[in-house]
């Protein structure tokens, strides 16, 4: 093993300081460990360590109500309910900070073992990626949820238009349709029915349904329903018929876009195969030229 260079010494000192800081956060944050016991390991990997980042956030007095947290609050409110929004905002920040800090320490350890700056840079890059990625998990879940909701959207609108045209009042039609399926959209309809039965006003229950969806098209649909309730069932039937035509048109556009995305994804493996074939052809040519 060669002598330590000034650069080695500096990096080792920084790594040692990072390790000591992580251990300090671990020891002082252990009292918060119980806050994360209810989380599932599948959705929250290494949840047993989240108190490390959470303890640090508590130490510095981090505010979870700033401008940057408004979007996150809306997302976790949709995913877990307004009642648990504060808790899951804290979980999100604790998760990303803990994982990033842990990977930084591991990066310095890898450097100490391999004495290779590339290992350190790769590790620090992973730490930055982890901090960014786990900060977008709520957005990813919302996008997946929105796609699931849109799958049954056109069918539900058509059923509502048909039933209200036949003379059925909106609440009865809504309840009948809600029990006819078990996908995301129908479960949200069932929740709205449950809220109505528990005393929530019909308009308020529909408004909450639209707010939970976070999909502009569904929010517009709910606005149409609320306007129809004010104007009467006859007017609502006509409004839903127009909405149904518009929704089916949107579904066609959505299917077309999904097809285009699938086609573009196929280009990636094709390009990889092309590069691989190119390397197989070019490398032997340069090897032969070098031997001449």
HELIX and SHEET records of a PDB file:
HELIX    1   1 UNK A    6  UNK A   29  1                                  24    
HELIX    2   2 UNK A   30  UNK A   36  5                                   7    
HELIX    3   3 UNK A   47  UNK A   49  5                                   3    
HELIX    4   4 UNK A   50  UNK A   59  1                                  10    
HELIX    5   5 UNK A   67  UNK A   69  5                                   3    
HELIX    6   6 UNK A   70  UNK A   80  1                                  11    
HELIX    7   7 UNK A   82  UNK A   84  5                                   3    
HELIX    8   8 UNK A   85  UNK A  114  1                                  30    
HELIX    9   9 UNK A  117  UNK A  133  1                                  17    
HELIX   10  10 UNK A  137  UNK A  165  1                                  29    
HELIX   11  11 UNK A  170  UNK A  178  1                                   9    
HELIX   12  12 UNK A  184  UNK A  197  1                                  14    
HELIX   13  13 UNK A  202  UNK A  213  1                                  12    
HELIX   14  14 UNK A  216  UNK A  231  1                                  16    
HELIX   15  15 UNK A  233  UNK A  291  1                                  59    
END                                                                             
